[in-house]
Amino acid sequence: MKHLLYYNGNWLESDGNDSISVLNPANGEILDQITYATATDMEKIIMSADKGFEIWSNLTAEERCDYLERLYDLVMAEKEDLARILTKENGKPYPEALGEIYYGASFLKWYSEEGKRINGEIIPASQVNKRILVRKQPVGIVYGITPWNFPFAMITRKLAPALAAGCSFIVKPSEETPLTAIKFFELVHRVGFPPGVVNCVTADAKKITEVVMNSSKVRKITFTGSTQVGKLLMKQAADTVKQISLELGGHAPFIVFEDADIDKAVEGTIASKFRNCGQVCIATNRVLVHEKVKDIYLRKLTEAVLKLKIGDGFEDQVKLGPIINHKGFEKIMDHIEDAKAKGGNIVVGGRRIDSNPSSYFIEPTIIDRVTEEMKMLQEETFGPVIPIITFKSDEEAINIANNTPYGLAAYFFTESVSRGFRVSEKLDYGIVGFNTGSPSTAQAPFGGFKESGLGREGGHFGIEEFLETKYVCLEI
């Protein structure tokens, strides 16, 4: 079936004939065919969003938030269907997919409330005949580009605050996982948003990005993806001085200090590393463990990893699904082979476990004796691989952790509150997990330092990304 584009409040046909097959990464099965938009389609969608913005921005905050509340209710009613579609096209285990639906829906719920709390200010003036007023207003049309690894939550984490702020919204989901977005927009349609307020375009990004970036009507870009693409978008946004939010790559360290609760640290490692088979921007990329506790940590971690079942996401007790595609698989295997060639010790895993040439399952892997010249310490592996490094002092651990151009997420485990405060303040990361491997939540700011991005998503911080500040000076 060919899916239509969603804009102007309806499913409409593309001007072109291009389409792409959506595959199940667990077995290579073709799930569906989707329509690709043309540049002309994109121009129509921007016009639709512009008309939608005029309507939407003039509604009261309470009216806008009522729409989000109804959308949340529909998502909760359809959560199982959404999760099944997500597992089919992404590969993550069904319970994990269902967890993503709950997580994604939490942003709809949060911003259905937070949108009512956009406040201005009255500032005391320096002259008796003047008044200083500050108000917040929506930035305008927002264009969101979302990745395949969280095909539902990355849409709602951008869409919900944008709508709550009064912006109209266009989303381009990943071509790897568009079916979850299409199902979600069926629910959007049922809510009955005014025409043009919410729009969904499936397309080859290269064919429509130029239209978006050249449009003076699109005032905000929000992107989750690679640092390389993020830098390109920054350059392209410069010509029309668009606002831009970027959630980019990471290289998260996971530090286990000598006074850590080892069982808790192992549990945190599993949570932060193997969710979505390691294909997560905030996933642990390297474990730094104090030399005094390395042996016991490594033994307990190995025992836990050997219990993980990998397979089709609908199989009972499966904890790890497939790698999304051949390109991702090849990179992971290249990192493993590179580490082996340079003296790394494969403690467990390291092999492909399925002979089906159309699917890519890799054993959960632990590699000891990892050194800085190995690729996995220079690049984001984005797979189920744990490199192990030892350290002797807090300062050494912090220096190793910060020795990267990335700064998205970091984790550490210690039972010392004093050490915890010192370390959390020294780590150059936007997100720090202190004795937890699962820090993400709707009410907290999500984003990185350095080349891991700009701006924040989540909480009241997230809605500010979609607002302009206007100063009004009144002389009386």
C-alpha positions in Angstrom: 0.0 0.0 0.0 1.2 3.5 -0.8 0.8 5.9 2.0 -0.1 9.5 1.3 1.4 12.7 2.8 -0.4 14.4 5.7 -0.9 18.1 5.4 -3.7 20.7 5.4 -5.6 18.4 7.8 -5.8 15.5 5.3 -4.0 12.6 3.7 -3.1 13.9 0.2 -1.3 12.4 -2.8 2.3 13.3 -3.7 3.1 15.0 -7.0 5.7 12.3 -7.7 5.8 8.6 -8.1 8.8 7.7 -6.0 8.4 5.3 -3.1 10.5 3.2 -0.8 10.1 -0.2 0.8 10.1 -0.4 4.6 11.8 -3.6 5.9 11.5 -5.6 9.1 15.2 -5.7 10.3 14.6 -9.0 12.1 14.0 -11.0 8.8 14.2 -8.6 5.8 10.5 -8.9 5.1 9.0 -6.0 3.2 6.4 -4.4 5.5 5.0 -1.7 3.3 5.7 0.9 0.6 5.6 4.5 1.4 5.3 7.6 -0.8 8.2 10.0 -1.2 7.4 13.7 -1.4 8.8 16.0 -4.1 10.1 19.5 -3.7 6.7 20.8 -5.0 5.0 18.8 -2.3 7.2 20.4 0.3 6.3 23.8 -0.8 2.6 23.0 -0.4 3.2 21.6 3.0 5.0 24.8 4.1 2.1 26.8 2.8 -0.3 24.5 4.8 1.8 25.0 7.9 1.8 28.8 7.4 -2.0 28.9 7.3 -2.1 26.5 10.3 0.2 28.8 12.3 -2.1 31.8 11.8 -5.0 29.8 13.3 -3.1 27.9 16.0 -1.1 30.8 17.4 -4.3 32.8 18.0 -5.9 30.1 20.1 -5.6 30.3 23.9 -3.0 28.2 25.6 -5.8 26.2 27.3 -7.4 25.5 23.9 -4.1 24.3 22.4 -3.4 22.1 25.4 -6.9 20.5 25.2 -5.9 19.1 21.8 -2.7 17.6 23.2 -4.7 16.1 26.0 -7.0 14.4 23.6 -4.1 13.2 21.5 -2.5 11.7 24.6 -5.7 9.8 25.4 -5.9 8.4 21.8 -2.2 7.3 22.0 -2.9 5.5 25.3 -5.9 3.8 23.8 -3.9 2.6 20.8 -0.6 1.9 22.5 -0.4 -1.8 21.7 -0.9 -1.2 18.0 1.7 1.5 18.0 4.1 -0.7 19.8 3.6 -3.6 17.4 4.2 -1.4 14.4 7.3 0.0 16.1 8.7 -3.5 16.8 8.1 -4.6 13.2 10.0 -1.7 11.6 12.6 -1.0 14.2 13.3 -4.5 15.7 13.4 -3.6 19.4 11.6 -6.1 21.7 7.9 -5.5 22.0 8.0 -4.7 25.8 10.7 -2.1 25.1 8.6 -0.7 22.2 5.6 -0.4 24.5 7.9 1.4 27.0 8.8 3.9 24.2 5.1 4.5 23.6 4.5 5.3 27.3 7.7 7.5 27.3 6.7 9.3 24.1 3.1 9.9 25.3 4.5 11.4 28.6 5.6 14.4 26.5 2.1 14.9 25.2 0.8 14.8 28.7 3.5 17.0 30.2 3.2 19.8 27.5 -0.6 19.6 27.7 0.0 21.1 31.1 3.2 23.1 30.6 1.8 25.1 27.7 -0.5 26.9 30.2 2.5 28.1 32.1 4.1 30.3 29.5 4.4 33.5 31.4 5.7 37.0 30.5 7.1 39.6 32.9 6.6 43.3 33.9 10.0 44.8 34.8 10.4 47.9 36.9 11.3 50.8 34.6 14.0 53.5 35.3 11.6 56.3 34.4 8.3 57.0 36.0 6.4 57.4 32.7 7.5 54.1 31.2 6.5 50.5 31.6 8.6 47.5 30.5 6.6 44.5 29.4 8.1 41.2 28.2 6.0 38.6 26.5 6.7 35.1 25.0 5.3 34.2 21.6 5.7 31.2 19.3 8.7 31.2 16.9 6.6 30.1 13.9 6.7 27.0 11.6 8.9 24.3 13.0 10.5 21.5 10.9 11.4 18.4 12.8 13.7 15.6 11.6 13.5 12.4 13.6 15.6 9.2 13.7 14.8 5.6 13.3 16.0 4.4 16.8 13.1 6.1 18.6 10.5 6.5 15.9 7.7 7.5 18.2 9.3 9.3 21.2 11.5 11.6 19.1 8.4 12.9 17.3 6.4 13.6 20.4 9.4 15.1 22.3 9.6 17.8 19.6 6.0 18.1 18.5 4.4 18.4 21.9 6.3 21.5 23.1 6.2 23.1 19.7 2.4 22.8 19.6 2.0 23.9 23.2 4.1 27.0 22.5 1.7 27.9 19.6 3.9 26.8 16.6 2.8 24.7 13.7 4.8 21.6 13.0 6.1 19.6 10.1 7.9 16.3 10.8 10.0 14.2 8.5 10.4 10.7 10.1 13.3 8.4 9.2 12.8 6.5 5.9 13.8 3.4 7.9 10.9 3.6 10.3 8.0 5.8 8.9 5.1 3.4 9.7 5.0 4.3 13.4 4.8 8.0 12.4 2.0 7.3 9.9 0.0 5.4 12.6 0.5 8.3 15.0 -0.7 10.8 12.4 -3.9 8.7 12.0 -4.5 9.5 15.6 -3.5 13.2 15.0 -6.2 13.3 12.3 -8.8 11.8 14.6 -8.2 14.6 17.2 -9.1 17.1 14.5 -6.4 19.8 14.8 -7.0 22.8 12.6 -5.8 22.3 9.0 -2.0 22.8 8.6 -1.1 22.8 12.3 0.5 19.3 12.2 2.0 17.8 9.0 4.0 14.7 8.2 6.2 14.3 5.1 8.0 11.1 4.1 10.9 11.9 1.7 14.4 11.6 0.7 15.9 14.3 2.9 18.2 15.7 0.2 15.3 16.4 -2.1 13.3 18.5 0.3 15.9 20.0 2.7 16.8 22.8 0.2 13.1 23.8 0.0 12.9 24.0 3.8 16.2 25.8 4.3 15.4 28.4 1.6 12.0 29.1 3.0 11.7 32.3 5.1 8.5 30.9 6.6 10.2 28.0 8.4 11.7 29.6 11.4 12.9 26.7 13.5 14.7 23.4 12.8 14.8 20.6 15.4 16.9 17.6 14.5 18.0 14.3 16.2 20.7 12.4 14.4 24.4 12.4 13.5 26.8 15.2 14.3 27.9 15.2 10.7 24.3 16.0 9.5 23.8 18.4 12.3 26.8 20.5 11.3 25.4 20.6 7.7 22.0 21.7 8.9 23.7 24.5 10.9 25.4 25.8 7.8 22.2 25.6 5.7 20.2 27.3 8.4 22.5 30.3 8.4 21.3 31.9 5.2 17.8 32.6 6.6 19.0 32.7 10.3 16.7 29.9 11.4 16.7 28.9 15.0 18.1 25.4 15.4 18.1 22.7 18.1 20.3 19.7 17.6 20.5 16.4 19.6 23.5 14.7 18.0 26.0 11.9 18.6 27.5 10.8 21.8 30.3 8.7 23.3 29.0 8.1 26.8 31.5 7.0 29.5 30.2 4.7 32.4 32.5 5.1 35.4 32.5 2.5 38.2 34.4 3.8 41.3 36.0 1.5 43.9 33.2 2.2 46.4 30.4 1.5 43.9 27.6 -0.9 44.6 28.7 -3.4 42.0 25.3 -5.1 41.6 23.7 -1.8 41.0 26.5 -0.8 38.6 26.0 -3.9 36.6 22.3 -3.4 36.5 22.9 0.2 35.3 25.4 -1.0 32.7 22.8 -3.4 31.2 20.1 -0.7 31.2 22.3 2.0 29.6 24.1 -0.2 27.1 21.6 -2.8 25.7 18.4 -0.9 25.3 17.5 -1.0 21.6 20.6 -3.3 21.1 22.9 -0.4 21.9 21.4 1.8 19.2 20.8 4.7 21.5 22.4 8.1 21.4 22.9 8.1 25.2 24.0 4.4 25.4 27.2 3.6 27.2 30.1 3.6 24.7 32.9 2.8 27.2 33.1 1.5 30.8 35.8 3.0 33.0 36.2 0.7 36.1 38.6 1.2 39.0 41.3 -1.4 38.9 40.5 -2.5 42.5 37.0 -3.6 41.5 37.5 -4.6 37.9 37.6 -8.3 38.4 34.4 -8.6 40.4 32.6 -6.1 38.1 33.7 -7.9 35.0 32.7 -11.3 36.4 29.2 -10.1 37.4 28.7 -8.1 34.1 29.7 -11.2 32.1 27.2 -13.3 34.0 24.4 -10.8 33.3 25.3 -10.4 29.6 25.3 -14.2 29.1 21.6 -14.2 30.3 20.5 -11.8 27.6 18.3 -13.4 24.9 18.6 -11.9 21.4 16.1 -12.5 18.6 12.9 -11.3 17.0 11.2 -8.6 19.1 8.0 -10.6 19.4 9.7 -13.7 20.9 9.2 -14.3 24.6 12.0 -13.0 26.9 14.0 -11.4 24.1 16.0 -8.5 25.4 18.0 -7.5 22.3 16.6 -7.2 18.7 18.5 -6.8 15.4 20.8 -4.1 14.2 18.7 -1.8 12.0 20.5 -2.3 8.7 23.7 -3.6 6.9 25.5 -0.3 7.3 25.1 -0.3 11.0 26.1 -4.0 11.2 29.2 -3.4 9.2 30.4 -0.6 11.4 29.9 -2.6 14.6 31.7 -5.6 13.3 34.5 -3.4 12.0 34.9 -1.9 15.5 35.1 -5.4 17.0 37.7 -6.7 14.5 39.7 -3.5 14.9 39.8 -4.0 18.7 40.8 -7.6 18.3 43.6 -6.7 15.9 45.0 -4.1 18.4 45.1 -6.4 21.4 41.6 -6.3 22.8 40.3 -9.4 24.6 36.8 -10.6 23.7 35.4 -11.6 27.0 32.1 -12.7 25.6 30.2 -12.3 22.3 31.7 -10.6 19.2 30.0 -12.6 16.5 27.0 -12.5 14.2 24.5 -15.1 15.3 22.1 -15.4 12.3 22.8 -16.7 8.8 19.9 -14.9 7.3 21.6 -12.3 4.9 18.6 -10.0 5.3 18.9 -9.6 9.1 21.7 -8.5 11.4 21.9 -10.0 14.9 25.1 -9.5 16.9 25.9 -11.2 20.2 26.1 -8.8 23.2 29.8 -8.2 23.5 32.3 -7.3 26.2 35.9 -6.4 25.2 38.6 -6.0 27.8 42.1 -4.3 27.5 40.7 -1.6 25.2 43.1 1.2 24.3 42.8 4.7 22.9 43.9 3.9 19.4 41.0 1.6 18.8 38.2 2.8 16.7 35.5 2.2 19.4 37.2 4.8 21.6 37.2 7.4 18.8 33.8 6.8 17.2 30.3 6.0 18.4 29.9 2.2 17.9 26.0 2.3 18.1 25.7 -1.4 18.9 25.8 -4.0 21.7 29.5 -3.7 22.6 31.0 -2.8 25.9 34.7 -1.7 25.9 36.4 -2.0 29.3 39.1 0.5 30.5 40.7 0.6 34.0 41.7 3.7 36.0 43.5 4.4 39.3 42.2 7.8 40.5 39.1 10.0 40.2 41.1 12.6 38.2 42.3 10.0 35.7 38.7 8.7 35.2 37.4 12.2 34.6 40.1 13.1 32.2 39.5 9.9 30.2 35.7 10.5 30.2 36.1 14.1 29.0 38.6 13.3 26.3 36.1 13.3 23.4 34.5 16.0 21.2 31.1 14.7 22.4 29.2 15.6 25.6 25.7 14.1 25.5 25.5 11.6 28.4 27.7 10.2 31.1 27.2 7.8 34.0 29.0 7.0 37.2 28.5 4.8 40.2 29.7 5.6 43.7 28.2 5.4 47.2 30.0 8.7 48.2 27.7 11.7 48.0 30.7 14.0 48.2 32.5 12.2 45.3 29.2 12.2 43.4 28.9 16.0 43.5 32.5 16.5 42.6 32.4 14.1 39.6 29.0 15.4 38.3 30.3 18.9 38.3 33.5 18.0 36.4 32.0 15.8 33.7 31.5 17.8 30.5 28.2 16.3 29.6 24.6 17.6 29.3 23.1 14.5 31.0 24.7 12.7 34.0 23.4 9.5 35.5 24.5 9.3 39.1 23.9 5.7 40.2 21.4 5.2 37.4 21.6 4.1 33.8 18.2 5.4 32.9 18.0 9.2 33.3 15.5 10.2 30.6 12.1 11.6 31.7 9.7 14.2 30.2 10.2 16.9 32.9 14.0 17.0 32.7 16.2 18.8 30.1 17.7 16.5 27.5 20.7 17.6 25.4 24.4 17.8 25.1 27.6 19.8 25.3 30.3 20.3 22.7 29.6 18.5 19.4 26.6 16.6 20.9 24.3 19.5 20.1 22.5 22.7 20.9 19.4 23.3 23.0 17.3 21.1 25.3 14.2 19.0 25.0 12.0 18.2 27.9 10.6 20.1 30.9 10.1 23.8 30.8 13.5 24.1 29.2 12.1 22.3 26.1 9.2 24.7 25.5 11.6 27.7 25.6 13.2 26.4 22.4 10.0 27.2 20.5 9.4 30.7 21.9 10.6 34.2 21.0 11.0 36.9 23.7 9.4 40.3 22.8 10.1 43.4 24.8 7.4 46.2 24.8 8.3 49.6 26.1 5.3 51.7 26.9 5.4 55.5 27.6 2.4 56.8 29.5 
